[in-house]
């Protein structure tokens, strides 16, 4: 698994099958789909997802957290191929 330190940067993106995990300073965004098949590749995907979630929980448990934060919406970037 590529290095993924939750909440440490605003740029790391991890892809697990069709699931995308984006690192942000104030949140972790997880979207897409992941098929965990009943075989060795499925077990490895499940372990990778668990590592990401375990690291996220450890990071959160290691901080004094506010009751709730207000997250900024993602900035929409102009598509340079649109005319």
PDB file with SEQRES, HELIX, SHEET and CRYST1 records, atoms N, CA, C and O in Angstrom:
SEQRES   1 A   83  UNK UNK UNK UNK UNK UNK UNK UNK UNK UNK UNK UNK UNK          
SEQRES   2 A   83  UNK UNK UNK UNK UNK UNK UNK UNK UNK UNK UNK UNK UNK          
SEQRES   3 A   83  UNK UNK UNK UNK UNK UNK UNK UNK UNK UNK UNK UNK UNK          
SEQRES   4 A   83  UNK UNK UNK UNK UNK UNK UNK UNK UNK UNK UNK UNK UNK          
SEQRES   5 A   83  UNK UNK UNK UNK UNK UNK UNK UNK UNK UNK UNK UNK UNK          
SEQRES   6 A   83  UNK UNK UNK UNK UNK UNK UNK UNK UNK UNK UNK UNK UNK          
SEQRES   7 A   83  UNK UNK UNK UNK UNK                                          
HELIX    1 AA1 UNK A   40  UNK A   61  1                                  22    
SHEET    1 AA1 3 UNK A  13  UNK A  16  0                                        
SHEET    2 AA1 3 UNK A  18  UNK A  23 -1                                        
SHEET    3 AA1 3 UNK A  28  UNK A  33 -1                                        
CRYST1    1.000    1.000    1.000  90.00  90.00  90.00 P 1           1          
ATOM      1  N   UNK A   1       0.842  -1.178   0.000  1.00  0.00           N  
ATOM      2  CA  UNK A   1       0.000   0.000   0.000  1.00  0.00           C  
ATOM      3  C   UNK A   1       0.883   1.235   0.000  1.00  0.00           C  
ATOM      4  O   UNK A   1       1.889   1.301   0.707  1.00  0.00           O  
ATOM      5  N   UNK A   2       0.490   2.211  -0.804  1.00  0.00           N  
ATOM      6  CA  UNK A   2       1.197   3.477  -0.799  1.00  0.00           C  
ATOM      7  C   UNK A   2       1.048   4.133   0.568  1.00  0.00           C  
ATOM      8  O   UNK A   2       0.100   3.864   1.306  1.00  0.00           O  
ATOM      9  N   UNK A   3       2.007   4.999   0.885  1.00  0.00           N  
ATOM     10  CA  UNK A   3       1.959   5.684   2.166  1.00  0.00           C  
ATOM     11  C   UNK A   3       0.700   6.549   2.235  1.00  0.00           C  
ATOM     12  O   UNK A   3       0.457   7.368   1.348  1.00  0.00           O  
ATOM     13  N   UNK A   4      -0.082   6.370   3.267  1.00  0.00           N  
ATOM     14  CA  UNK A   4      -1.297   7.152   3.465  1.00  0.00           C  
ATOM     15  C   UNK A   4      -1.373   7.552   4.922  1.00  0.00           C  
ATOM     16  O   UNK A   4      -1.666   6.730   5.791  1.00  0.00           O  
ATOM     17  N   UNK A   5      -1.105   8.828   5.184  1.00  0.00           N  
ATOM     18  CA  UNK A   5      -1.187   9.339   6.545  1.00  0.00           C  
ATOM     19  C   UNK A   5      -2.413  10.235   6.634  1.00  0.00           C  
ATOM     20  O   UNK A   5      -2.390  11.365   6.147  1.00  0.00           O  
ATOM     21  N   UNK A   6      -3.477   9.746   7.247  1.00  0.00           N  
ATOM     22  CA  UNK A   6      -4.722  10.503   7.291  1.00  0.00           C  
ATOM     23  C   UNK A   6      -4.542  11.915   7.844  1.00  0.00           C  
ATOM     24  O   UNK A   6      -3.866  12.120   8.852  1.00  0.00           O  
ATOM     25  N   UNK A   7      -5.151  12.870   7.175  1.00  0.00           N  
ATOM     26  CA  UNK A   7      -5.206  14.278   7.580  1.00  0.00           C  
ATOM     27  C   UNK A   7      -3.848  14.986   7.508  1.00  0.00           C  
ATOM     28  O   UNK A   7      -3.722  16.098   8.021  1.00  0.00           O  
ATOM     29  N   UNK A   8      -2.837  14.382   6.894  1.00  0.00           N  
ATOM     30  CA  UNK A   8      -1.499  14.982   6.851  1.00  0.00           C  
ATOM     31  C   UNK A   8      -1.269  15.861   5.634  1.00  0.00           C  
ATOM     32  O   UNK A   8      -0.367  16.699   5.647  1.00  0.00           O  
ATOM     33  N   UNK A   9      -2.062  15.692   4.582  1.00  0.00           N  
ATOM     34  CA  UNK A   9      -1.898  16.539   3.406  1.00  0.00           C  
ATOM     35  C   UNK A   9      -3.227  16.649   2.679  1.00  0.00           C  
ATOM     36  O   UNK A   9      -4.213  16.002   3.031  1.00  0.00           O  
ATOM     37  N   UNK A  10      -3.220  17.476   1.672  1.00  0.00           N  
ATOM     38  CA  UNK A  10      -4.435  17.728   0.897  1.00  0.00           C  
ATOM     39  C   UNK A  10      -4.317  17.141  -0.499  1.00  0.00           C  
ATOM     40  O   UNK A  10      -4.985  17.607  -1.422  1.00  0.00           O  
ATOM     41  N   UNK A  11      -3.479  16.126  -0.671  1.00  0.00           N  
ATOM     42  CA  UNK A  11      -3.206  15.675  -2.030  1.00  0.00           C  
ATOM     43  C   UNK A  11      -3.164  14.158  -2.223  1.00  0.00           C  
ATOM     44  O   UNK A  11      -3.362  13.687  -3.342  1.00  0.00           O  
ATOM     45  N   UNK A  12      -2.918  13.396  -1.189  1.00  0.00           N  
ATOM     46  CA  UNK A  12      -2.753  11.960  -1.375  1.00  0.00           C  
ATOM     47  C   UNK A  12      -4.073  11.305  -1.774  1.00  0.00           C  
ATOM     48  O   UNK A  12      -5.110  11.522  -1.147  1.00  0.00           O  
ATOM     49  N   UNK A  13      -4.008  10.516  -2.810  1.00  0.00           N  
ATOM     50  CA  UNK A  13      -5.170   9.767  -3.275  1.00  0.00           C  
ATOM     51  C   UNK A  13      -4.767   8.307  -3.368  1.00  0.00           C  
ATOM     52  O   UNK A  13      -3.736   7.962  -3.944  1.00  0.00           O  
ATOM     53  N   UNK A  14      -5.597   7.465  -2.794  1.00  0.00           N  
ATOM     54  CA  UNK A  14      -5.351   6.035  -2.808  1.00  0.00           C  
ATOM     55  C   UNK A  14      -6.508   5.366  -3.530  1.00  0.00           C  
ATOM     56  O   UNK A  14      -7.669   5.681  -3.269  1.00  0.00           O  
ATOM     57  N   UNK A  15      -6.199   4.444  -4.438  1.00  0.00           N  
ATOM     58  CA  UNK A  15      -7.244   3.735  -5.168  1.00  0.00           C  
ATOM     59  C   UNK A  15      -7.188   2.260  -4.810  1.00  0.00           C  
ATOM     60  O   UNK A  15      -6.146   1.614  -4.929  1.00  0.00           O  
ATOM     61  N   UNK A  16      -8.320   1.741  -4.372  1.00  0.00           N  
ATOM     62  CA  UNK A  16      -8.456   0.313  -4.078  1.00  0.00           C  
ATOM     63  C   UNK A  16      -9.571  -0.207  -4.975  1.00  0.00           C  
ATOM     64  O   UNK A  16     -10.748   0.062  -4.734  1.00  0.00           O  
ATOM     65  N   UNK A  17      -9.198  -0.945  -5.998  1.00  0.00           N  
ATOM     66  CA  UNK A  17     -10.184  -1.414  -6.975  1.00  0.00           C  
ATOM     67  C   UNK A  17     -10.921  -0.185  -7.509  1.00  0.00           C  
ATOM     68  O   UNK A  17     -10.276   0.680  -8.101  1.00  0.00           O  
ATOM     69  N   UNK A  18     -12.215  -0.065  -7.334  1.00  0.00           N  
ATOM     70  CA  UNK A  18     -12.961   1.107  -7.798  1.00  0.00           C  
ATOM     71  C   UNK A  18     -13.253   2.097  -6.695  1.00  0.00           C  
ATOM     72  O   UNK A  18     -14.061   3.008  -6.877  1.00  0.00           O  
ATOM     73  N   UNK A  19     -12.612   1.936  -5.559  1.00  0.00           N  
ATOM     74  CA  UNK A  19     -12.819   2.821  -4.404  1.00  0.00           C  
ATOM     75  C   UNK A  19     -11.690   3.839  -4.347  1.00  0.00           C  
ATOM     76  O   UNK A  19     -10.514   3.489  -4.454  1.00  0.00           O  
ATOM     77  N   UNK A  20     -12.056   5.085  -4.179  1.00  0.00           N  
ATOM     78  CA  UNK A  20     -11.071   6.153  -4.086  1.00  0.00           C  
ATOM     79  C   UNK A  20     -11.087   6.711  -2.675  1.00  0.00           C  
ATOM     80  O   UNK A  20     -12.148   6.985  -2.114  1.00  0.00           O  
ATOM     81  N   UNK A  21      -9.900   6.878  -2.108  1.00  0.00           N  
ATOM     82  CA  UNK A  21      -9.744   7.467  -0.779  1.00  0.00           C  
ATOM     83  C   UNK A  21      -8.893   8.715  -0.963  1.00  0.00           C  
ATOM     84  O   UNK A  21      -7.734   8.627  -1.368  1.00  0.00           O  
ATOM     85  N   UNK A  22      -9.465   9.874  -0.666  1.00  0.00           N  
ATOM     86  CA  UNK A  22      -8.754  11.138  -0.816  1.00  0.00           C  
ATOM     87  C   UNK A  22      -8.441  11.705   0.553  1.00  0.00           C  
ATOM     88  O   UNK A  22      -9.302  11.793   1.428  1.00  0.00           O  
ATOM     89  N   UNK A  23      -7.197  12.084   0.713  1.00  0.00           N  
ATOM     90  CA  UNK A  23      -6.753  12.677   1.970  1.00  0.00           C  
ATOM     91  C   UNK A  23      -6.982  14.177   1.935  1.00  0.00           C  
ATOM     92  O   UNK A  23      -6.665  14.830   0.941  1.00  0.00           O  
ATOM     93  N   UNK A  24      -7.510  14.711   2.973  1.00  0.00           N  
ATOM     94  CA  UNK A  24      -7.683  16.146   3.145  1.00  0.00           C  
ATOM     95  C   UNK A  24      -7.204  16.492   4.545  1.00  0.00           C  
ATOM     96  O   UNK A  24      -7.082  15.619   5.405  1.00  0.00           O  
ATOM     97  N   UNK A  25      -6.939  17.753   4.763  1.00  0.00           N  
ATOM     98  CA  UNK A  25      -6.478  18.169   6.088  1.00  0.00           C  
ATOM     99  C   UNK A  25      -7.586  18.089   7.128  1.00  0.00           C  
ATOM    100  O   UNK A  25      -7.319  17.905   8.315  1.00  0.00           O  
ATOM    101  N   UNK A  26      -8.827  18.227   6.683  1.00  0.00           N  
ATOM    102  CA  UNK A  26      -9.943  18.243   7.622  1.00  0.00           C  
ATOM    103  C   UNK A  26     -10.879  17.054   7.500  1.00  0.00           C  
ATOM    104  O   UNK A  26     -11.793  16.898   8.309  1.00  0.00           O  
ATOM    105  N   UNK A  27     -10.658  16.211   6.494  1.00  0.00           N  
ATOM    106  CA  UNK A  27     -11.520  15.051   6.298  1.00  0.00           C  
ATOM    107  C   UNK A  27     -10.849  14.025   5.384  1.00  0.00           C  
ATOM    108  O   UNK A  27      -9.866  14.317   4.702  1.00  0.00           O  
ATOM    109  N   UNK A  28     -11.404  12.832   5.393  1.00  0.00           N  
ATOM    110  CA  UNK A  28     -11.024  11.780   4.452  1.00  0.00           C  
ATOM    111  C   UNK A  28     -12.255  11.530   3.595  1.00  0.00           C  
ATOM    112  O   UNK A  28     -13.337  11.295   4.133  1.00  0.00           O  
ATOM    113  N   UNK A  29     -12.120  11.574   2.301  1.00  0.00           N  
ATOM    114  CA  UNK A  29     -13.252  11.312   1.422  1.00  0.00           C  
ATOM    115  C   UNK A  29     -13.090   9.917   0.816  1.00  0.00           C  
ATOM    116  O   UNK A  29     -12.046   9.588   0.253  1.00  0.00           O  
ATOM    117  N   UNK A  30     -14.130   9.117   0.939  1.00  0.00           N  
ATOM    118  CA  UNK A  30     -14.121   7.756   0.402  1.00  0.00           C  
ATOM    119  C   UNK A  30     -15.343   7.616  -0.500  1.00  0.00           C  
ATOM    120  O   UNK A  30     -16.476   7.827  -0.066  1.00  0.00           O  
ATOM    121  N   UNK A  31     -15.096   7.256  -1.767  1.00  0.00           N  
ATOM    122  CA  UNK A  31     -16.222   7.087  -2.668  1.00  0.00           C  
ATOM    123  C   UNK A  31     -15.874   6.055  -3.750  1.00  0.00           C  
ATOM    124  O   UNK A  31     -14.709   5.733  -3.983  1.00  0.00           O  
ATOM    125  N   UNK A  32     -16.914   5.558  -4.389  1.00  0.00           N  
ATOM    126  CA  UNK A  32     -16.721   4.534  -5.412  1.00  0.00           C  
ATOM    127  C   UNK A  32     -17.220   3.192  -4.920  1.00  0.00           C  
ATOM    128  O   UNK A  32     -18.066   3.126  -4.028  1.00  0.00           O  
ATOM    129  N   UNK A  33     -16.710   2.145  -5.485  1.00  0.00           N  
ATOM    130  CA  UNK A  33     -17.121   0.804  -5.070  1.00  0.00           C  
ATOM    131  C   UNK A  33     -15.905  -0.110  -4.995  1.00  0.00           C  
ATOM    132  O   UNK A  33     -14.876   0.123  -5.630  1.00  0.00           O  
ATOM    133  N   UNK A  34     -16.058  -1.118  -4.223  1.00  0.00           N  
ATOM    134  CA  UNK A  34     -14.980  -2.086  -4.015  1.00  0.00           C  
ATOM    135  C   UNK A  34     -15.607  -3.464  -3.927  1.00  0.00           C  
ATOM    136  O   UNK A  34     -16.505  -3.697  -3.118  1.00  0.00           O  
ATOM    137  N   UNK A  35     -15.138  -4.367  -4.753  1.00  0.00           N  
ATOM    138  CA  UNK A  35     -15.626  -5.738  -4.679  1.00  0.00           C  
ATOM    139  C   UNK A  35     -14.599  -6.565  -3.937  1.00  0.00           C  
ATOM    140  O   UNK A  35     -13.473  -6.754  -4.398  1.00  0.00           O  
ATOM    141  N   UNK A  36     -15.008  -7.053  -2.780  1.00  0.00           N  
ATOM    142  CA  UNK A  36     -14.148  -7.933  -2.003  1.00  0.00           C  
ATOM    143  C   UNK A  36     -14.584  -9.355  -2.337  1.00  0.00           C  
ATOM    144  O   UNK A  36     -15.583  -9.865  -1.828  1.00  0.00           O  
ATOM    145  N   UNK A  37     -13.813  -9.960  -3.193  1.00  0.00           N  
ATOM    146  CA  UNK A  37     -14.147 -11.312  -3.626  1.00  0.00           C  
ATOM    147  C   UNK A  37     -13.628 -12.332  -2.619  1.00  0.00           C  
ATOM    148  O   UNK A  37     -12.725 -12.050  -1.832  1.00  0.00           O  
ATOM    149  N   UNK A  38     -14.203 -13.489  -2.662  1.00  0.00           N  
ATOM    150  CA  UNK A  38     -13.856 -14.543  -1.707  1.00  0.00           C  
ATOM    151  C   UNK A  38     -12.639 -15.321  -2.204  1.00  0.00           C  
ATOM    152  O   UNK A  38     -12.700 -16.524  -2.458  1.00  0.00           O  
ATOM    153  N   UNK A  39     -11.543 -14.594  -2.331  1.00  0.00           N  
ATOM    154  CA  UNK A  39     -10.294 -15.208  -2.780  1.00  0.00           C  
ATOM    155  C   UNK A  39      -9.120 -14.397  -2.230  1.00  0.00           C  
ATOM    156  O   UNK A  39      -9.322 -13.459  -1.459  1.00  0.00           O  
ATOM    157  N   UNK A  40      -7.911 -14.750  -2.618  1.00  0.00           N  
ATOM    158  CA  UNK A  40      -6.732 -14.060  -2.085  1.00  0.00           C  
ATOM    159  C   UNK A  40      -6.691 -12.578  -2.464  1.00  0.00           C  
ATOM    160  O   UNK A  40      -6.391 -11.751  -1.603  1.00  0.00           O  
ATOM    161  N   UNK A  41      -6.983 -12.206  -3.728  1.00  0.00           N  
ATOM    162  CA  UNK A  41      -7.023 -10.768  -4.030  1.00  0.00           C  
ATOM    163  C   UNK A  41      -8.089 -10.027  -3.203  1.00  0.00           C  
ATOM    164  O   UNK A  41      -7.875  -8.883  -2.802  1.00  0.00           O  
ATOM    165  N   UNK A  42      -9.234 -10.678  -2.949  1.00  0.00           N  
ATOM    166  CA  UNK A  42     -10.276 -10.062  -2.117  1.00  0.00           C  
ATOM    167  C   UNK A  42      -9.793  -9.856  -0.695  1.00  0.00           C  
ATOM    168  O   UNK A  42     -10.065  -8.820  -0.087  1.00  0.00           O  
ATOM    169  N   UNK A  43      -9.083 -10.828  -0.165  1.00  0.00           N  
ATOM    170  CA  UNK A  43      -8.522 -10.708   1.182  1.00  0.00           C  
ATOM    171  C   UNK A  43      -7.528  -9.561   1.248  1.00  0.00           C  
ATOM    172  O   UNK A  43      -7.514  -8.816   2.228  1.00  0.00           O  
ATOM    173  N   UNK A  44      -6.690  -9.403   0.219  1.00  0.00           N  
ATOM    174  CA  UNK A  44      -5.702  -8.324   0.222  1.00  0.00           C  
ATOM    175  C   UNK A  44      -6.384  -6.963   0.140  1.00  0.00           C  
ATOM    176  O   UNK A  44      -5.966  -6.026   0.822  1.00  0.00           O  
ATOM    177  N   UNK A  45      -7.435  -6.835  -0.687  1.00  0.00           N  
ATOM    178  CA  UNK A  45      -8.176  -5.572  -0.751  1.00  0.00           C  
ATOM    179  C   UNK A  45      -8.824  -5.254   0.596  1.00  0.00           C  
ATOM    180  O   UNK A  45      -8.791  -4.110   1.049  1.00  0.00           O  
ATOM    181  N   UNK A  46      -9.405  -6.254   1.227  1.00  0.00           N  
ATOM    182  CA  UNK A  46     -10.031  -6.050   2.541  1.00  0.00           C  
ATOM    183  C   UNK A  46      -8.990  -5.609   3.567  1.00  0.00           C  
ATOM    184  O   UNK A  46      -9.258  -4.736   4.393  1.00  0.00           O  
ATOM    185  N   UNK A  47      -7.813  -6.208   3.514  1.00  0.00           N  
ATOM    186  CA  UNK A  47      -6.745  -5.812   4.450  1.00  0.00           C  
ATOM    187  C   UNK A  47      -6.277  -4.383   4.194  1.00  0.00           C  
ATOM    188  O   UNK A  47      -6.022  -3.636   5.139  1.00  0.00           O  
ATOM    189  N   UNK A  48      -6.163  -3.996   2.920  1.00  0.00           N  
ATOM    190  CA  UNK A  48      -5.743  -2.625   2.604  1.00  0.00           C  
ATOM    191  C   UNK A  48      -6.771  -1.612   3.084  1.00  0.00           C  
ATOM    192  O   UNK A  48      -6.413  -0.578   3.648  1.00  0.00           O  
ATOM    193  N   UNK A  49      -8.046  -1.908   2.863  1.00  0.00           N  
ATOM    194  CA  UNK A  49      -9.098  -1.003   3.337  1.00  0.00           C  
ATOM    195  C   UNK A  49      -9.070  -0.907   4.862  1.00  0.00           C  
ATOM    196  O   UNK A  49      -9.237   0.174   5.426  1.00  0.00           O  
ATOM    197  N   UNK A  50      -8.862  -2.028   5.514  1.00  0.00           N  
ATOM    198  CA  UNK A  50      -8.769  -2.034   6.987  1.00  0.00           C  
ATOM    199  C   UNK A  50      -7.583  -1.194   7.461  1.00  0.00           C  
ATOM    200  O   UNK A  50      -7.694  -0.461   8.444  1.00  0.00           O  
ATOM    201  N   UNK A  51      -6.443  -1.299   6.759  1.00  0.00           N  
ATOM    202  CA  UNK A  51      -5.268  -0.498   7.154  1.00  0.00           C  
ATOM    203  C   UNK A  51      -5.573   1.002   7.060  1.00  0.00           C  
ATOM    204  O   UNK A  51      -5.205   1.776   7.943  1.00  0.00           O  
ATOM    205  N   UNK A  52      -6.246   1.394   5.985  1.00  0.00           N  
ATOM    206  CA  UNK A  52      -6.594   2.815   5.819  1.00  0.00           C  
ATOM    207  C   UNK A  52      -7.539   3.256   6.941  1.00  0.00           C  
ATOM    208  O   UNK A  52      -7.326   4.298   7.561  1.00  0.00           O  
ATOM    209  N   UNK A  53      -8.567   2.473   7.196  1.00  0.00           N  
ATOM    210  CA  UNK A  53      -9.537   2.845   8.230  1.00  0.00           C  
ATOM    211  C   UNK A  53      -8.917   2.793   9.625  1.00  0.00           C  
ATOM    212  O   UNK A  53      -9.206   3.647  10.463  1.00  0.00           O  
ATOM    213  N   UNK A  54      -8.073   1.804   9.878  1.00  0.00           N  
ATOM    214  CA  UNK A  54      -7.392   1.738  11.184  1.00  0.00           C  
ATOM    215  C   UNK A  54      -6.499   2.960  11.387  1.00  0.00           C  
ATOM    216  O   UNK A  54      -6.472   3.535  12.475  1.00  0.00           O  
ATOM    217  N   UNK A  55      -5.765   3.360  10.340  1.00  0.00           N  
ATOM    218  CA  UNK A  55      -4.899   4.544  10.443  1.00  0.00           C  
ATOM    219  C   UNK A  55      -5.733   5.799  10.688  1.00  0.00           C  
ATOM    220  O   UNK A  55      -5.326   6.685  11.439  1.00  0.00           O  
ATOM    221  N   UNK A  56      -6.899   5.868  10.052  1.00  0.00           N  
ATOM    222  CA  UNK A  56      -7.787   7.022  10.244  1.00  0.00           C  
ATOM    223  C   UNK A  56      -8.304   7.066  11.674  1.00  0.00           C  
ATOM    224  O   UNK A  56      -8.311   8.128  12.298  1.00  0.00           O  
ATOM    225  N   UNK A  57      -8.732   5.938  12.193  1.00  0.00           N  
ATOM    226  CA  UNK A  57      -9.233   5.887  13.578  1.00  0.00           C  
ATOM    227  C   UNK A  57      -8.115   6.239  14.555  1.00  0.00           C  
ATOM    228  O   UNK A  57      -8.343   6.981  15.510  1.00  0.00           O  
ATOM    229  N   UNK A  58      -6.905   5.712  14.327  1.00  0.00           N  
ATOM    230  CA  UNK A  58      -5.772   6.041  15.219  1.00  0.00           C  
ATOM    231  C   UNK A  58      -5.479   7.533  15.205  1.00  0.00           C  
ATOM    232  O   UNK A  58      -5.239   8.133  16.253  1.00  0.00           O  
ATOM    233  N   UNK A  59      -5.500   8.136  14.016  1.00  0.00           N  
ATOM    234  CA  UNK A  59      -5.234   9.581  13.911  1.00  0.00           C  
ATOM    235  C   UNK A  59      -6.288  10.370  14.680  1.00  0.00           C  
ATOM    236  O   UNK A  59      -5.958  11.316  15.395  1.00  0.00           O  
ATOM    237  N   UNK A  60      -7.541   9.987  14.537  1.00  0.00           N  
ATOM    238  CA  UNK A  60      -8.621  10.698  15.231  1.00  0.00           C  
ATOM    239  C   UNK A  60      -8.537  10.489  16.740  1.00  0.00           C  
ATOM    240  O   UNK A  60      -8.737  11.426  17.513  1.00  0.00           O  
ATOM    241  N   UNK A  61      -8.244   9.269  17.153  1.00  0.00           N  
ATOM    242  CA  UNK A  61      -8.158   8.981  18.589  1.00  0.00           C  
ATOM    243  C   UNK A  61      -6.969   9.679  19.248  1.00  0.00           C  
ATOM    244  O   UNK A  61      -6.955   9.871  20.464  1.00  0.00           O  
ATOM    245  N   UNK A  62      -5.971  10.058  18.445  1.00  0.00           N  
ATOM    246  CA  UNK A  62      -4.782  10.704  18.986  1.00  0.00           C  
ATOM    247  C   UNK A  62      -4.910  12.212  19.133  1.00  0.00           C  
ATOM    248  O   UNK A  62      -3.951  12.873  19.533  1.00  0.00           O  
ATOM    249  N   UNK A  63      -6.063  12.763  18.819  1.00  0.00           N  
ATOM    250  CA  UNK A  63      -6.271  14.209  18.880  1.00  0.00           C  
ATOM    251  C   UNK A  63      -7.398  14.553  19.841  1.00  0.00           C  
ATOM    252  O   UNK A  63      -8.251  13.724  20.155  1.00  0.00           O  
ATOM    253  N   UNK A  64      -7.377  15.788  20.294  1.00  0.00           N  
ATOM    254  CA  UNK A  64      -8.525  16.326  21.010  1.00  0.00           C  
ATOM    255  C   UNK A  64      -9.445  16.905  19.947  1.00  0.00           C  
ATOM    256  O   UNK A  64      -9.110  17.894  19.296  1.00  0.00           O  
ATOM    257  N   UNK A  65     -10.588  16.293  19.778  1.00  0.00           N  
ATOM    258  CA  UNK A  65     -11.470  16.659  18.675  1.00  0.00           C  
ATOM    259  C   UNK A  65     -12.568  17.614  19.124  1.00  0.00           C  
ATOM    260  O   UNK A  65     -13.065  17.515  20.246  1.00  0.00           O  
ATOM    261  N   UNK A  66     -12.942  18.536  18.248  1.00  0.00           N  
ATOM    262  CA  UNK A  66     -14.104  19.372  18.537  1.00  0.00           C  
ATOM    263  C   UNK A  66     -15.375  18.542  18.372  1.00  0.00           C  
ATOM    264  O   UNK A  66     -15.335  17.449  17.808  1.00  0.00           O  
ATOM    265  N   UNK A  67     -16.469  19.044  18.850  1.00  0.00           N  
ATOM    266  CA  UNK A  67     -17.750  18.322  18.686  1.00  0.00           C  
ATOM    267  C   UNK A  67     -18.071  18.140  17.202  1.00  0.00           C  
ATOM    268  O   UNK A  67     -18.510  17.069  16.783  1.00  0.00           O  
ATOM    269  N   UNK A  68     -17.851  19.185  16.417  1.00  0.00           N  
ATOM    270  CA  UNK A  68     -18.146  19.106  14.977  1.00  0.00           C  
ATOM    271  C   UNK A  68     -17.386  20.220  14.274  1.00  0.00           C  
ATOM    272  O   UNK A  68     -17.219  21.309  14.823  1.00  0.00           O  
ATOM    273  N   UNK A  69     -16.930  19.946  13.062  1.00  0.00           N  
ATOM    274  CA  UNK A  69     -16.290  20.990  12.269  1.00  0.00           C  
ATOM    275  C   UNK A  69     -17.171  21.309  11.068  1.00  0.00           C  
ATOM    276  O   UNK A  69     -18.031  20.518  10.683  1.00  0.00           O  
ATOM    277  N   UNK A  70     -16.947  22.456  10.496  1.00  0.00           N  
ATOM    278  CA  UNK A  70     -17.615  22.824   9.254  1.00  0.00           C  
ATOM    279  C   UNK A  70     -16.615  22.609   8.139  1.00  0.00           C  
ATOM    280  O   UNK A  70     -15.545  23.217   8.129  1.00  0.00           O  
ATOM    281  N   UNK A  71     -16.961  21.744   7.199  1.00  0.00           N  
ATOM    282  CA  UNK A  71     -16.030  21.453   6.113  1.00  0.00           C  
ATOM    283  C   UNK A  71     -16.304  22.375   4.939  1.00  0.00           C  
ATOM    284  O   UNK A  71     -17.444  22.753   4.669  1.00  0.00           O  
ATOM    285  N   UNK A  72     -15.232  22.725   4.253  1.00  0.00           N  
ATOM    286  CA  UNK A  72     -15.349  23.541   3.058  1.00  0.00           C  
ATOM    287  C   UNK A  72     -15.707  22.637   1.888  1.00  0.00           C  
ATOM    288  O   UNK A  72     -15.157  21.541   1.771  1.00  0.00           O  
ATOM    289  N   UNK A  73     -16.615  23.071   1.021  1.00  0.00           N  
ATOM    290  CA  UNK A  73     -16.885  22.256  -0.172  1.00  0.00           C  
ATOM    291  C   UNK A  73     -15.659  22.242  -1.066  1.00  0.00           C  
ATOM    292  O   UNK A  73     -14.883  23.197  -1.081  1.00  0.00           O  
ATOM    293  N   UNK A  74     -15.486  21.172  -1.803  1.00  0.00           N  
ATOM    294  CA  UNK A  74     -14.366  21.071  -2.733  1.00  0.00           C  
ATOM    295  C   UNK A  74     -14.491  22.152  -3.796  1.00  0.00           C  
ATOM    296  O   UNK A  74     -15.585  22.474  -4.258  1.00  0.00           O  
ATOM    297  N   UNK A  75     -13.343  22.704  -4.171  1.00  0.00           N  
ATOM    298  CA  UNK A  75     -13.350  23.725  -5.213  1.00  0.00           C  
ATOM    299  C   UNK A  75     -13.528  23.075  -6.567  1.00  0.00           C  
ATOM    300  O   UNK A  75     -12.895  22.065  -6.876  1.00  0.00           O  
ATOM    301  N   UNK A  76     -14.398  23.664  -7.372  1.00  0.00           N  
ATOM    302  CA  UNK A  76     -14.618  23.150  -8.711  1.00  0.00           C  
ATOM    303  C   UNK A  76     -13.569  23.772  -9.631  1.00  0.00           C  
ATOM    304  O   UNK A  76     -13.409  24.991  -9.681  1.00  0.00           O  
ATOM    305  N   UNK A  77     -12.866  22.918 -10.348  1.00  0.00           N  
ATOM    306  CA  UNK A  77     -11.805  23.382 -11.251  1.00  0.00           C  
ATOM    307  C   UNK A  77     -12.347  23.380 -12.667  1.00  0.00           C  
ATOM    308  O   UNK A  77     -12.999  22.427 -13.093  1.00  0.00           O  
ATOM    309  N   UNK A  78     -12.071  24.460 -13.395  1.00  0.00           N  
ATOM    310  CA  UNK A  78     -12.529  24.580 -14.771  1.00  0.00           C  
ATOM    311  C   UNK A  78     -11.858  23.504 -15.624  1.00  0.00           C  
ATOM    312  O   UNK A  78     -10.648  23.298 -15.541  1.00  0.00           O  
ATOM    313  N   UNK A  79     -12.655  22.826 -16.439  1.00  0.00           N  
ATOM    314  CA  UNK A  79     -12.133  21.822 -17.357  1.00  0.00           C  
ATOM    315  C   UNK A  79     -11.481  22.547 -18.537  1.00  0.00           C  
ATOM    316  O   UNK A  79     -12.169  23.249 -19.278  1.00  0.00           O  
ATOM    317  N   UNK A  80     -10.169  22.392 -18.725  1.00  0.00           N  
ATOM    318  CA  UNK A  80      -9.504  23.123 -19.818  1.00  0.00           C  
ATOM    319  C   UNK A  80      -9.929  22.658 -21.205  1.00  0.00           C  
ATOM    320  O   UNK A  80      -9.631  23.332 -22.191  1.00  0.00           O  
ATOM    321  N   UNK A  81     -10.621  21.519 -21.307  1.00  0.00           N  
ATOM    322  CA  UNK A  81     -11.046  21.013 -22.609  1.00  0.00           C  
ATOM    323  C   UNK A  81     -12.444  21.476 -22.990  1.00  0.00           C  
ATOM    324  O   UNK A  81     -12.880  21.281 -24.125  1.00  0.00           O  
ATOM    325  N   UNK A  82     -13.160  22.100 -22.027  1.00  0.00           N  
ATOM    326  CA  UNK A  82     -14.469  22.681 -22.343  1.00  0.00           C  
ATOM    327  C   UNK A  82     -14.255  23.996 -23.075  1.00  0.00           C  
ATOM    328  O   UNK A  82     -13.328  24.749 -22.778  1.00  0.00           O  
ATOM    329  N   UNK A  83     -15.106  24.248 -24.010  1.00  0.00           N  
ATOM    330  CA  UNK A  83     -15.000  25.534 -24.721  1.00  0.00           C  
ATOM    331  C   UNK A  83     -16.128  26.431 -24.325  1.00  0.00           C  
ATOM    332  O   UNK A  83     -16.220  27.559 -24.810  1.00  0.00           O  
TER     333      UNK A  83                                                      
END                                                                             
